[in-house]
Every structure is written in C-alpha cells, then in structure tokens.
Amino acid sequence: MVTTHITTTSRSVDLITASTAVEAARAALTEGENRGLAMSISVFNALMIEVAYIHGDGATPHSAETCRRKAQTAASTRRATGWMNADLAITLPMASGNLLTNVGGGFPIRFNGVFVGAIGVAGGTVEQDIEVSRAALRAIGADAIE
C-alpha cells in the first residue's frame, strides 16, 4: 500500500504511507550515491508532517534544513519548487519564517493524480537535486512531474 486514507470531522485526506516515504528517501539516497553525491532527503505527507528523513554520509549540515524546506514548500503549494517569480521568491520565505523556499529539488508526490505528500532533496547542484528527486518519484511509481 502506497497511501493511506484518513477522515476527520472536517475533511478527508490521502497520505503517503511511512513505508513508501522511506522507500522514496532511500531511492533518492541511492541515486545520489550512484552520482557521487552526499545528500539529505525529506518526505512530508499531505498534512505537512515529516514522515521520512535521511542525512546521507558526508552530507553538509545545511542540506538538512534545505531538503526539509523544499519538501515543505512542495507539500504546501502542491507544486514543484522553483516556480515562483522573483517578488514571491523573496517575500514568501520571509512571511513564512523562512520555512518555504523557491530552490529547485522539491516535488509533490501524487499517485493517479491524488496528492499524498512531497519530497525534498538537497546536497547537489539544483539540477542534480531535481534529477535525484525525479528518480525517487519514478522508483516509487508516483506520477511524473513535468
């Protein structure tokens, strides 16, 4: 099972399972290692709760927060990071207490069009982070993100 469904009195939400989140993080770690990169990976569910995190061997300390911010931004906006115009890219992080970012490498996770969470990868160049995130999405069978 890749997702779980919860219902509260106010809404119904589909969530990535912990095991699938861990699988995505491991896939990103392996992809990064295969490229010679030391990476940090974070996976949040649709409720903005971090359900998986890996700080790869040799990953820099700041990559820990960067990957979380990428995942939080993708989970919050349900869009890949890197889409904001210059004004929003400056004001949104300030308005959110620096929890959101426009740096590429964060992607929403969807299965059959249903949003269930997000992944953020940090440790390489922006392009490498994006490629590793996409590889992780493919590895878990998530919808492709253009």
Helices and strands as residue ranges (DSSP letters): E 3-7, E 12-16, H 18-34, E 40-45, E 50-55, H 61-77, H 86-95, E 106-111, E 114-122, H 126-139
